[in-house]
Amino acid sequence: MRILITNDDGINAPGLVTLTKIATELAGPQGEVWTVAPAFEQSGVGHCISYTHPMINAKLAERRYAVEGSPADCVLAGVYDVLGGHKPDLVLSGVNRGNNAGENVLYSGTIGAAIEAALHGIPAIALSQYMGAATNGLDDPFEAAATHGATVIRNLLERAIWTNDDYRVFYNVNFPPCPAHLVKGSRVTAQGFRRDVSFGIEPYTAPSGKRFLWIKGGAQATPTLPGTDVHANLDGYISITPLRCDLTAHDLLADLTERLA
């Protein structure tokens, strides 16, 4: 199996080390793992692509590259530059430091890489490690992902639904904020929504007198409704959420057609 891995935390992120180990186990001794990741952190860029300026793709080692661009850029560079247009069997994105559940999905560069892969017809899985009080004291805060990641991905590859339609299904996996031995199992979930939680602005005045604005996140321990990703994660379960890039509100089409007729 040929696997392309990337992330949004950057080429030197510890979560990418975890993902490399997972991908190597999955690929097997006869397989290949290719790393094409952002040269610098690209958290929160979503599905951004560097459409208006060129990028540098630097080879750091055998099958290891750093791109001065977004995670989606890395998938494009990996497929069409590094691999010469030969699509990999699988794209894995992560393991993100922090959850990409609930509304975080809409901002995530980790998810953005999986979206780009899916748009090119490549099976893709995004992986994120929920952080919290129970992971702060661990020698390896990615312990849950490292221990259970390969099994979850293998199950998805062998048993999940992989569509061949225009907007192909891809999968979003979040590991709970607890040690590996306390993980209760996995749950198939919908994307949740943390009510009364959103990004905001925190002004800051530098010593020079210039005024800057920091983007400020909301509380990540706020639960979502039962049956959704955040709720499962905070209850100790790995969440597995099938996603599509089609943003159409299909349930409204017929009614809206009648209203506007």
N, C-alpha and C positions, 0 to 999 in steps of 0.2 A: 504494500500500500504506500502511495505517495501522499504525504500530508504537508500542507502549507500552514504554518502558524504565524500569528501576529497578535497585536494587542493595542491598547491605547495608552498604557502607562510608560511605554518607551522600551528601547532595546535592552536597557540594563535593569529593568524591573524584576524584583524577585518572583512575581507571579509568572513571568515568562519562563523562568527556570523550572517552576513547577509544571507548566504546560509542556515544556520540552521533554521532561521525564514521562509525562502521560502519553504524549504523542509517540515517543520512542518505543514505549511498551506496546502501543497499539499497532505501530508500523511493523514491528517484528524485525528479526535480523536481516531479512531480505528487503525490507522497506526503506523508505527515504523520508526524512523530516527536513523541510526547508523553512528557515526562519527569515521573514521579511517584516521588520517592525519599525515603528517610527524612531527616528534618531533622538527625538525629545518627546516629553510627555504630551499627549494629545487628548487628555480626558475632557469630556463634555463637548466634543466637536461633532457628535452625531454622525450623519452620513455625508459629511463634507468631503468634497474632492477639490484638489488644487487645479481648478479649471483655467485660472488666469495667469499662472506663472509656472515655470519649469521646476523640476525637482532633481536633487542629487540622490542617486542610489549607490551607496558605498558598500563594497564587499569587505566584510570584516574577517571572515574565515570561510572555510568550506561550508557551503549551504547556509551561510549566515550573512544577512544584509541589513543595512540601516538606511531608511528612506527619510529625507527631509520633507515629510508630508503627513497626511492623516492616515488612520487605519484603512479607510477605503482605498486611498492611494496605494497603500502597501499591498493590498490584494491585487490591484491592477498591475503594479510593478512586478509582483511575484509571478502572476500568471503570464503576462505578456512580455516581460523583459527577462527576468531571471529564468523562468521555465520555457521561454520561447514560444508561448502560445499553447503549450501542452498542459491542459488543465489537470490539477491534482485530483485525487480521489476524494479528498476531504479538506475543508478549511476549518481550523479551530482558532478562536479568538479569545484571548485572556491569558492567564486567569486574572481577571480584574481585581484590584485591591479595593474592596467595597462592593456593595450589591448593585446589580443592574436589574432591579425588580420595580414593580409599580411604575410610577411616572418617570423614574430614572431611565427606563427603556428608551424614551423619546429623545434623551440627550446624549446617550452613550456612544462613544466612539467604538467600544467593544462590539456593540450591536451593529454599528455602522459597517464594520468589516464583514460581519456575517451577512448583512443585507447585500453588500456588493457581490459577495460570492454567490448568493442565491440568485441574484439578477443575471449571473453568468451561467446558471444551471449547475452550480457546484454544491454538493451537500455541505451545509455549514452549521456549526454549533458555537454559540457564545457561552463562555463560562466565567462566573464571577464568584468571589468569596465574600460573603456577608461578614462584616467586622462588627465587634461589640465587646462588651466587658469580658466575656468568656474567652475571646481570642487574644485579648491584649497581653495576657500573661504567658502565652504559649511560646516555646522556642521557635516554632514555625506557625505563624498565624494562618497559613494556607494548608494546614494539616488536613482539614476535612476534604478539601479539593484534591490534595495529593493522594489521600487514601482511597477515596471513592470515585475519583474522576474517570479513570480508565474503564471501570465497570459500568458507570452510567453511559458513557459514550458507546461502549460496545453494545449495550442493550438497545440504545437508540439506532445504531447502524443495523442491527440484526432484526429488530422488532417494531421499530417506529414506522410511521407513515411518511414516505418521501414522495412528494407529488412531482409530476412532470408538466404542470401547467405553467402559464406565463409568469405568474407571481408565485414562485415555488415556496413551499413551507421550509422554514429553518427553525432551529431550536435554541431557546434561551434557558440556560441552566444556572441556578444560583444555589450555592452551598451554604448551609445555615451557620450562624455565628457561634459555633461551639466546637469543642475538641472532637476529633474523628470518632472516638468510641461512643460519643453521646448522640451521634446522628441516628435518627429513628428509622430512616428509610427514605423513600422518594414519593412525591406526589405530582400527578399531572395537574397543572393549575392554569387558571386564566391570569392575565395581567391585572394586577390590583391598582388601587388608587388611594394614596394616603390623604385623607381629608384634612383640611386645615394645615397642610404642609406644602410649602412651595419655596422656590428660590427667591432671594431678595437682594437688596443692595446695602452694603456697608461703606459709607464714605470714609476716606482716610486722607489726612493732610501730611505730606512729606516734610522733612526738615527744610527743604528748599522753599516751602510754601505752596508748592503745587498740590492740587486736589485730585485724588484718584478715587475710583470706585472699585470695591471688591464685590464679586458675586458671592453671596452667602447662602449655603444650603440649609434645608430644614432638618428636623429630627428624623433620624432613620429608624428609630425603634417604634414608630407609630404603626400599629397594625392596620391591615386592610381587611376586607370582608373574607369570611371563610370561603375556601375554594380558590383563593388567589395566592399569588407567589409570596408576597411579604408575610402573609398570615402563616403559610406553611413554613417558611424559613424561621420565623420567630418561635415556631412551635417545634423546631429541631429537625425539620424535614428538608431534603433537597427538592427544590421546585423545578419542574420541567414544563416549559411553556412553548407550545407551537405558535410560531408567528408567521405573518405574511406581510409583504410590502404594500399590498393593495389597501389604500386608506378609504376606499369608498364605503359610505354607510349604506350597505345593501338593503338593510331593513327599512330604509326610508324611500327607496326609489319609486315603488309603486304608488305610495300615498302622495309623494311630492309631484309625481306625474299628473295625478288627478287634480291636485290643488292648483297646478299651474296651467292646466289645459285651457 
